[in-house]
Amino acid sequence: MTAMRAVRAHERGGPEQLVYESAPRPEPGPGEALVSVHAASVTRGELAWDATWTDSFDGTGADRTPTIPSHEVSGVVAALGPGASGPPAGTAVYGLIPFTRDGAAAEYVTVPADLLAVKPSGLDHVRAAAVPLAALTAWQALVTHAAVTAGRHVLIHGGAGGVGSFAVQIAVALGARVTATASAADREFVRRLGAEQVLDHTADRFEDHVEGADVVLDLVGGATQARSWSVLRPGGTLVSIVQPPDPDAAASHSARGVFFVVEPDRTGLESVTGLIDDGRLVPVVDRVVPLAEARAAYEALEREHRRGKIVLRVSEDDGGD
Ligand SMILES: NC(=O)c1ccc[n+]([C@@H]2O[C@H](COP(=O)([O-])OP(=O)(O)OC[C@H]3O[C@@H](n4cnc5c(N)ncnc54)[C@H](OP(=O)(O)O)[C@@H]3O)[C@@H](O)[C@H]2O)c1
């Protein structure tokens, strides 16, 4: 057995379960690529998702421990399994790994080859790893579920976070008018991302500033979601990535409520790559942490203020151009 360094959890729990240790290096099966990981990034809530621990979505519900977290990868294809159709060995790639597989907090990961996209040439691996989950979530929310087009007014709750910093930029790139909520300290930052108006969620009542919005993108949940119906126009759409909107509330406001979980999708990621190549989408990296300190990265997600993503550096070769 060939070994690699990896971050694994042997029992379900939080960051305290994560151990940096030696693990078997995976072999690419049919249709899979073996990726030499250069950088991976971490997402708030990931260790609480069933899919991190079991085959909950698409399988039997079987326990997958020991499990490797961190499902956004940037790296280089090391080998292809039988029948794999995707970028050939030696190609710098990035992608979102399905949640019911091991993630990329390791030196190597296997990924269905057809989910990998060529890494944007202008991004090093660290910045590329900040993209797949957060940008695809924002893309699918705005394009697939809310059908945002030019001239629409979109309210984005949590505009400074991992998903929010992409959502603001993508909505602007689609030609929408963007209002975002964020902490006061993030007001200028979110304005620089392209938001027309940024409301301090600790001081401003967004209901006093927004009316008739076409779309609300809820990246926060709870009372923020419940209060959002009143700012939508009739026929408007509330998309949440945190919790399913109440169907009765949607009906009483003549609005549509959508909850979804992001899906790995090479075509969507290639659209995101196009925006990056055009300079219309810039990943925001809050900090870079060595793989061995992944536990601290997950702890920081729960307690510290951030702008954008926390990225794990796995290789010193950053692949920058
Ligand atoms: N369904 C899916 O497919 C999917 C995909 C990705 C993520 N998620 C979930 O979506 C959520 C957001 O993810 P993320 O990675 O973007 O998290 P994040 O990086 O922690 O960002 C959340 C942002 O929301 C801000 N915020 C907190 N309370 C707020 C409020 N009341 N009003 C406005 N802004 C507020 C935070 O600001 P402060 O730091 O100043 O508090 C932070 O900037 C998480 O719960 C995550 O698990 C779901």
The ligand as an SDF file (V2000), in Angstrom:
LIG
                    3D

 48 52  0  0  0  0  0  0  0  0999 V2000
  -26.9470   24.2560    0.3680 N   0  0  0  0  0  0  0  0  0  0  0  0
  -25.7160   24.3090   -0.1250 C   0  0  0  0  0  0  0  0  0  0  0  0
  -25.4320   23.7450   -1.1690 O   0  0  0  0  0  0  0  0  0  0  0  0
  -24.6390   25.0780    0.6020 C   0  0  0  0  0  0  0  0  0  0  0  0
  -23.4130   25.3210   -0.0480 C   0  0  0  0  0  0  0  0  0  0  0  0
  -22.4440   26.0950    0.6240 C   0  0  0  0  0  0  0  0  0  0  0  0
  -22.7160   26.5970    1.9010 C   0  0  0  0  0  0  0  0  0  0  0  0
  -23.9020   26.3060    2.4960 N   0  0  0  0  0  0  0  0  0  0  0  0
  -24.2450   26.8790    3.8210 C   0  0  0  0  0  0  0  0  0  0  0  0
  -24.4980   28.2690    3.5810 O   0  0  0  0  0  0  0  0  0  0  0  0
  -24.0940   29.0460    4.6950 C   0  0  0  0  0  0  0  0  0  0  0  0
  -23.1280   30.1380    4.2340 C   0  0  0  0  0  0  0  0  0  0  0  0
  -21.9320   29.5150    3.8170 O   0  0  0  0  0  0  0  0  0  0  0  0
  -20.5880   30.3730    3.6710 P   0  0  0  0  0  0  0  0  0  0  0  0
  -19.5020   29.4000    3.3660 O   0  0  0  0  0  0  0  0  0  0  0  0
  -20.8000   31.5400    2.7790 O   0  0  0  0  0  0  0  0  0  0  0  0
  -20.4550   30.8990    5.1930 O   0  0  0  0  0  0  0  0  0  0  0  0
  -19.5630   32.0790    5.7620 P   0  0  0  0  0  0  0  0  0  0  0  0
  -18.3060   32.2040    4.9650 O   0  0  0  0  0  0  0  0  0  0  0  0
  -19.4960   31.8530    7.2310 O   0  0  0  0  0  0  0  0  0  0  0  0
  -20.4230   33.3960    5.4340 O   0  0  0  0  0  0  0  0  0  0  0  0
  -21.5710   33.7640    6.1310 C   0  0  0  0  0  0  0  0  0  0  0  0
  -21.6270   35.2950    6.1120 C   0  0  0  0  0  0  0  0  0  0  0  0
  -22.9000   35.7010    6.6180 O   0  0  0  0  0  0  0  0  0  0  0  0
  -22.6970   36.8260    7.4660 C   0  0  0  0  0  0  0  0  0  0  0  0
  -23.8210   36.9350    8.3770 N   0  0  0  0  0  0  0  0  0  0  0  0
  -24.0350   36.2730    9.5580 C   0  0  0  0  0  0  0  0  0  0  0  0
  -25.2270   36.6410   10.0700 N   0  0  0  0  0  0  0  0  0  0  0  0
  -25.7760   37.5090    9.1950 C   0  0  0  0  0  0  0  0  0  0  0  0
  -27.0060   38.2090    9.1400 C   0  0  0  0  0  0  0  0  0  0  0  0
  -27.9220   38.0910   10.1110 N   0  0  0  0  0  0  0  0  0  0  0  0
  -27.2510   39.0130    8.0750 N   0  0  0  0  0  0  0  0  0  0  0  0
  -26.3520   39.1380    7.0810 C   0  0  0  0  0  0  0  0  0  0  0  0
  -25.1490   38.5050    7.0710 N   0  0  0  0  0  0  0  0  0  0  0  0
  -24.8780   37.6880    8.1130 C   0  0  0  0  0  0  0  0  0  0  0  0
  -21.3850   36.5510    8.1300 C   0  0  0  0  0  0  0  0  0  0  0  0
  -20.8410   37.7670    8.5920 O   0  0  0  0  0  0  0  0  0  0  0  0
  -20.0620   37.8500   10.0090 P   0  0  0  0  0  0  0  0  0  0  0  0
  -18.8070   37.0170    9.8220 O   0  0  0  0  0  0  0  0  0  0  0  0
  -19.7890   39.2910   10.1230 O   0  0  0  0  0  0  0  0  0  0  0  0
  -21.0120   37.2850   11.0230 O   0  0  0  0  0  0  0  0  0  0  0  0
  -20.5700   35.9360    6.9800 C   0  0  0  0  0  0  0  0  0  0  0  0
  -19.9250   36.9550    6.2300 O   0  0  0  0  0  0  0  0  0  0  0  0
  -23.5000   28.0570    5.6950 C   0  0  0  0  0  0  0  0  0  0  0  0
  -24.5230   27.7180    6.6040 O   0  0  0  0  0  0  0  0  0  0  0  0
  -23.1230   26.8440    4.8350 C   0  0  0  0  0  0  0  0  0  0  0  0
  -23.1280   25.6290    5.5720 O   0  0  0  0  0  0  0  0  0  0  0  0
  -24.8780   25.5710    1.8780 C   0  0  0  0  0  0  0  0  0  0  0  0
  1  2  1  0
  2  3  2  0
  2  4  1  0
  4  5  1  0
  4 48  2  0
  5  6  2  0
  6  7  1  0
  7  8  2  0
  8  9  1  0
  8 48  1  0
  9 10  1  0
  9 46  1  0
 10 11  1  0
 11 12  1  0
 11 44  1  0
 12 13  1  0
 13 14  1  0
 14 15  2  0
 14 16  1  0
 14 17  1  0
 17 18  1  0
 18 19  2  0
 18 20  1  0
 18 21  1  0
 21 22  1  0
 22 23  1  0
 23 24  1  0
 23 42  1  0
 24 25  1  0
 25 26  1  0
 25 36  1  0
 26 27  1  0
 26 35  1  0
 27 28  2  0
 28 29  1  0
 29 30  1  0
 29 35  2  0
 30 31  1  0
 30 32  2  0
 32 33  1  0
 33 34  2  0
 34 35  1  0
 36 37  1  0
 36 42  1  0
 37 38  1  0
 38 39  2  0
 38 40  1  0
 38 41  1  0
 42 43  1  0
 44 45  1  0
 44 46  1  0
 46 47  1  0
M  CHG  2   8   1  16  -1
M  END
$$$$
